[in-house]
Amino acid sequence: MGGPGYFDGEPDLTKQRFPIPDLTGYYLLDDNVKVDAKLIKTDQMIGLPEGARANFQFIGKLPYTYPFSTIKLVLEEKTGETEKEELLEFTHRSELLNMPYLNVGEAYNKTSVGRSASYKVLNVNTYSGDTGDIFTVQMEATNLEKRLTDVSKLIAQFKTVDGSVYPAVISEIKNKVGPGGSALLFLSATLPKAFPTTNMHVMIGEAITEDKYTEKDAIPDAYVNAAAFWLPNENFTAKEDFVKVDLAPYMLTIGSINTWLDRNELRLTFDYELVNNLRMEANTEGRKLVIAFEDELGNKSFTKEFDFKDFDSTSVESGTPAGAVSSDPAVNDDKIRLGKKEKFRITERDLDLIFHLDTLKTYKLSIYDSFQGQKKLLATKNIEWFTTTDE
């Protein structure tokens, strides 16, 4: 057995390594219409060892409504500045272009060299607005490589049962993902108010700019390796407690809820625990946690927003890092952060509420997930004034 800096056996110097050929080509539709094709090197290889294989893809543009029965790819190799030599022809029927469809819960594995990844739909959510709804799909992208990699830039579209297509915006993941780690992608589109979203599917493809994968701020002009996912039915039922409220990639639990009132202000206090998935990268721009308070007789109502970007930050007042436990009520940190906190306080200035003391019986506390200003109710509970909940 060889030690550090050594290897067992002798290297096989008889195996040759070949440069990647300079390929080009074109499509021929129904043996009549020629469409120029661009080569996309989907495997990150600079040479080809003897006996090895490499994947290449050719893309061509044509109107999506154009009908054809057969498609031929004519493969050529450049032999000079303008000279080309025809190598091969591949003929197939148009059905070959159909993308794979994944059932609910199934994962799509993509095995390109250097970009191997798995994609799976986790959840769908509708954030309601006054004139339209934002429909979102939470998709997990898992790194199947043995090293840190960037999440591939994707193109996505929602398609309804009547054939309507809505382009989707995908949250950008700025950090690299470790081996076996994952990223939570948010795919979103604005739909007409109360638009039916059952039996929809989402299509994704890796974005292409010119003749290579899209990088940084480049504008995509095509996509490859497309797949479609049937979407699960959305859960519209709000939880009746505040235990493990799903704010993916976070989970929030709230308990020991209490109200306190004097002549000047109302205080709502509670204990909370906020945890996250440390193996999952996410972009939470535009997302907020909203806590809504509403007295049953309308004596008092208010909402308080907490930006997701503050969840992982350090408390300015106390210097307490995210994830630490704080129980000091004197520390008036008004942001929710990772970890546990006892007697977290929301204060509302009110000079009149004390005069309605005899009518304060119950109030409703609700938790919403807000995305780009539109909300989805996650949990709600009726609570008696001036009591402390057990949970």
C-alpha positions in Angstrom: 0.0 0.0 0.0 1.4 3.4 -1.0 1.9 6.1 1.5 1.3 9.9 1.1 2.5 11.1 -2.3 2.6 7.6 -3.7 0.3 5.3 -5.7 0.1 1.6 -6.2 1.2 0.1 -9.5 2.5 1.8 -12.6 0.4 4.3 -14.7 -0.9 2.9 -17.9 1.0 5.1 -20.5 -0.4 3.1 -23.4 -3.8 4.7 -23.1 -4.1 7.7 -25.4 -6.0 10.8 -24.7 -7.8 12.6 -27.5 -8.7 16.2 -27.8 -12.4 17.0 -28.0 -13.3 17.3 -31.7 -14.4 20.7 -33.1 -18.0 19.7 -34.0 -20.8 21.5 -35.6 -24.0 20.5 -37.4 -27.5 21.3 -38.3 -31.0 19.9 -38.0 -33.2 18.9 -41.0 -36.9 18.8 -40.3 -38.9 16.4 -42.5 -35.9 16.2 -44.8 -36.7 19.7 -46.0 -36.2 22.6 -43.5 -32.7 23.3 -42.3 -32.2 24.7 -38.8 -28.7 25.8 -37.7 -27.5 24.0 -34.6 -25.1 25.1 -31.9 -22.9 22.7 -29.9 -23.2 22.7 -26.1 -20.6 20.8 -24.2 -22.6 19.5 -21.3 -19.7 17.6 -19.8 -16.8 19.6 -18.3 -14.0 17.7 -20.2 -11.0 19.1 -22.0 -9.8 15.7 -23.3 -11.2 12.2 -23.9 -9.3 9.2 -22.5 -9.3 6.0 -24.5 -12.5 4.1 -23.9 -14.2 7.1 -22.2 -17.3 8.9 -23.3 -18.4 12.5 -23.4 -21.9 14.0 -23.8 -22.7 16.8 -26.3 -25.9 18.5 -27.0 -26.9 20.5 -30.1 -29.6 23.2 -29.9 -31.6 24.8 -32.6 -34.3 27.4 -32.5 -37.7 27.2 -34.3 -41.2 28.4 -33.4 -42.8 26.1 -30.8 -45.9 25.9 -32.9 -44.0 24.5 -35.9 -45.2 21.0 -36.7 -42.9 18.3 -38.0 -42.8 14.5 -38.1 -39.1 13.6 -38.4 -35.9 15.3 -37.3 -32.4 14.6 -38.5 -29.2 15.8 -36.9 -26.3 16.1 -39.4 -23.0 16.0 -37.5 -20.0 17.7 -39.0 -16.3 18.3 -37.9 -14.5 21.5 -38.8 -11.3 20.6 -40.7 -10.2 24.2 -41.6 -11.3 27.8 -41.4 -14.3 27.2 -43.6 -14.0 23.5 -44.4 -16.3 20.9 -42.8 -16.5 17.2 -43.0 -19.7 15.3 -42.5 -19.4 12.6 -39.9 -22.8 11.1 -39.0 -26.5 11.5 -39.4 -29.1 10.8 -36.7 -32.7 10.5 -37.6 -35.6 10.3 -35.2 -39.3 11.1 -35.0 -40.4 14.3 -33.3 -41.5 12.3 -30.2 -37.8 12.0 -29.3 -38.0 15.7 -28.2 -40.6 15.0 -25.5 -39.2 15.7 -22.0 -39.5 13.3 -19.1 -42.4 13.9 -16.6 -41.9 13.2 -12.9 -44.7 12.1 -10.7 -45.3 13.9 -7.4 -42.5 13.1 -5.0 -40.1 11.8 -7.7 -36.6 13.2 -8.2 -34.9 14.1 -11.5 -31.3 13.1 -11.5 -28.9 14.9 -14.0 -25.5 13.3 -14.4 -23.5 15.7 -16.5 -19.8 15.5 -15.6 -19.0 18.3 -13.1 -22.7 19.3 -12.8 -24.4 16.2 -11.4 -27.5 17.2 -9.4 -30.9 16.0 -8.3 -34.1 18.1 -8.4 -37.3 17.4 -6.4 -40.4 19.4 -5.7 -41.0 19.8 -1.9 -44.1 22.0 -1.6 -46.4 24.6 -3.3 -47.8 27.8 -1.8 -50.1 30.5 -2.9 -49.6 34.0 -1.5 -52.8 36.0 -1.8 -53.0 39.6 -2.9 -55.8 42.1 -3.7 -55.7 41.7 -7.5 -53.5 38.7 -8.1 -51.8 35.7 -6.4 -48.2 34.7 -6.3 -47.9 31.0 -6.9 -44.6 29.4 -5.7 -43.0 26.0 -5.9 -40.3 25.0 -3.4 -37.8 22.8 -5.1 -34.7 21.1 -3.6 -31.6 20.9 -5.7 -29.0 18.5 -4.3 -25.4 18.5 -5.2 -24.3 15.0 -6.4 -20.7 16.0 -7.0 -17.8 15.3 -4.7 -16.9 19.0 -4.3 -18.4 22.4 -3.7 -20.4 23.6 -6.8 -22.6 26.4 -7.8 -26.3 25.7 -8.3 -27.0 25.6 -12.1 -29.0 28.5 -13.4 -32.4 27.3 -14.5 -35.2 28.3 -16.8 -38.7 27.5 -15.4 -42.3 27.7 -16.6 -45.7 26.7 -15.1 -48.2 25.1 -17.3 -51.9 24.8 -16.5 -54.4 22.1 -17.6 -55.7 24.4 -20.4 -52.2 24.8 -21.9 -51.5 28.3 -20.5 -47.8 28.9 -19.8 -46.5 31.3 -17.1 -42.8 32.0 -17.0 -41.4 31.5 -13.5 -38.8 33.5 -11.6 -36.2 31.5 -9.7 -34.5 32.7 -6.6 -30.7 33.0 -7.1 -28.5 30.9 -4.8 -25.4 32.9 -4.3 -23.4 30.4 -2.2 -21.8 27.2 -3.3 -23.3 23.9 -2.1 -21.2 21.2 -0.5 -21.1 17.5 -1.5 -24.5 16.0 -0.6 -25.8 19.4 0.4 -28.8 21.1 -1.1 -30.3 24.4 -2.0 -33.9 25.5 -1.6 -35.1 27.1 -4.8 -38.2 29.3 -4.9 -40.0 29.3 -8.3 -42.7 31.9 -8.5 -45.1 33.5 -10.9 -48.0 36.0 -10.6 -51.4 34.4 -11.5 -54.9 35.9 -11.8 -56.7 36.1 -8.5 -58.1 32.8 -7.3 -56.7 31.0 -10.4 -57.1 27.2 -10.1 -53.6 25.6 -9.6 -54.6 21.9 -9.4 -53.1 19.6 -12.0 -50.4 22.1 -12.9 -46.9 21.1 -13.7 -43.6 23.0 -13.7 -40.9 22.6 -16.3 -37.2 23.3 -15.6 -34.2 23.3 -17.9 -30.5 24.4 -17.5 -30.1 27.9 -18.9 -27.8 28.4 -21.9 -26.3 31.6 -23.2 -24.7 31.5 -26.7 -23.0 28.1 -26.6 -22.4 27.5 -22.9 -24.2 27.3 -19.6 -25.4 30.6 -18.3 -23.1 32.2 -15.8 -23.4 35.1 -13.4 -25.5 37.9 -14.9 -25.6 36.6 -18.5 -29.1 36.5 -20.2 -30.2 33.0 -21.1 -31.4 32.4 -24.7 -32.1 28.6 -24.5 -32.2 25.7 -22.1 -31.1 22.0 -22.1 -31.8 18.9 -20.0 -35.4 19.8 -19.5 -37.8 17.9 -17.2 -41.3 18.5 -16.0 -42.8 17.8 -12.5 -46.4 17.2 -11.7 -47.2 19.4 -8.6 -48.7 18.2 -5.4 -52.0 19.6 -4.1 -51.5 22.6 -1.9 -52.4 22.5 1.8 -54.7 25.5 2.5 -55.5 24.4 6.1 -53.8 26.5 8.8 -52.4 24.9 11.9 -54.3 25.4 15.1 -51.1 25.7 17.2 -47.7 27.3 16.8 -45.6 24.2 17.1 -43.1 23.7 14.3 -44.6 26.2 11.9 -43.0 25.6 8.5 -41.1 28.6 7.2 -38.8 26.7 4.9 -35.9 26.5 5.3 -36.7 27.5 8.9 -39.0 26.0 11.6 -40.7 28.2 14.2 -42.2 27.2 17.5 -44.0 29.8 19.8 -45.3 29.2 23.3 -46.1 30.8 26.7 -48.0 33.5 25.0 -49.2 36.3 27.3 -50.7 39.8 27.1 -50.1 42.7 29.5 -51.8 46.1 29.5 -51.4 49.4 31.3 -52.6 53.0 30.6 -49.9 53.5 27.9 -49.2 50.3 26.1 -50.1 46.7 25.2 -47.4 44.1 25.5 -47.6 40.7 23.8 -44.9 38.3 25.1 -44.0 34.8 24.1 -41.1 32.3 24.1 -39.9 31.1 20.7 -37.4 28.7 19.1 -36.3 29.2 15.5 -34.2 26.5 13.8 -32.9 26.1 10.3 -31.6 23.4 8.0 -27.8 23.9 8.1 -27.3 21.7 5.1 -29.6 23.7 2.9 -28.7 27.0 1.2 -31.6 29.4 0.5 -32.3 32.9 -0.8 -35.0 34.4 1.4 -35.1 37.9 -0.2 -38.6 39.2 -0.2 -39.8 36.9 2.5 -41.1 38.0 5.9 -42.8 36.4 9.0 -46.0 38.3 9.9 -47.6 38.0 13.3 -51.2 39.4 13.4 -53.1 40.2 16.6 -56.9 40.7 16.5 -59.3 41.2 19.4 -62.6 39.2 18.9 -64.7 42.4 19.4 -62.4 44.7 17.4 -61.0 46.6 20.3 -57.4 46.2 19.1 -55.6 44.8 16.1 -52.0 45.1 14.8 -49.5 43.3 12.7 -45.7 42.9 13.1 -43.3 42.0 10.3 -40.0 40.2 10.8 -37.6 40.0 7.8 -36.1 36.6 7.1 -32.7 38.3 6.5 -32.5 39.1 10.2 -33.0 35.5 11.3 -29.3 34.7 10.9 -27.9 38.0 12.1 -26.4 39.1 15.5 -28.4 41.1 18.0 -27.1 44.7 18.0 -28.4 45.3 21.5 -26.9 42.3 23.2 -24.2 41.1 20.8 -25.9 37.6 21.1 -25.1 35.6 17.9 -27.8 33.9 16.0 -28.5 30.4 17.4 -27.7 31.4 21.0 -30.2 31.2 23.9 -31.3 34.5 25.5 -33.7 34.8 28.4 -32.9 38.3 29.7 -36.1 40.3 29.4 -34.1 43.5 29.8 -32.5 43.0 26.4 -35.0 44.6 24.1 -34.1 43.0 20.8 -37.1 43.5 18.5 -36.1 41.0 15.8 -36.6 37.3 15.8 -33.4 35.4 15.3 -32.1 31.8 15.2 -32.1 30.0 18.5 -34.3 30.2 21.6 -35.7 33.3 23.3 -37.8 33.7 26.4 -40.3 36.5 27.0 -39.8 38.0 23.5 -41.8 41.3 23.6 -44.0 43.1 21.0 -45.1 46.5 22.3 -48.0 48.6 20.9 -48.6 52.1 22.1 -52.3 52.5 23.1 -53.9 55.1 25.4 -57.5 54.0 25.0 -57.5 50.2 25.3 -57.4 50.3 29.1 -60.9 51.8 29.1 -62.2 48.7 27.3 -60.8 46.3 29.8 -64.2 44.8 30.7 -64.8 43.7 27.1 -61.4 42.1 26.5 -62.3 38.4 26.4 -60.4 36.6 23.6 -58.1 37.5 20.8 -56.8 35.7 17.7 -53.1 35.4 17.0 -52.0 34.4 13.5 -48.8 33.6 11.7 -48.3 34.3 8.0 -45.5 33.7 5.6 -45.2 36.8 3.4 -43.6 36.8 0.0 -43.1 40.0 -2.0 -45.8 41.7 0.1 -48.5 38.9 -0.3 -49.3 36.5 2.5 -50.3 32.9 3.2 -51.8 32.0 6.6 -49.9 29.2 8.3 -51.2 29.0 11.8 -53.9 30.7 14.0 -55.2 30.3 17.5 -57.8 32.0 19.8 -56.4 32.9 23.2 -57.9 34.4 26.3 -56.7 37.8 27.3 -54.2 38.0 30.2 -53.6 34.2 30.4 -50.4 32.4 29.5 -50.7 29.5 27.1 -49.3 26.1 28.0 -47.6 25.5 24.6 
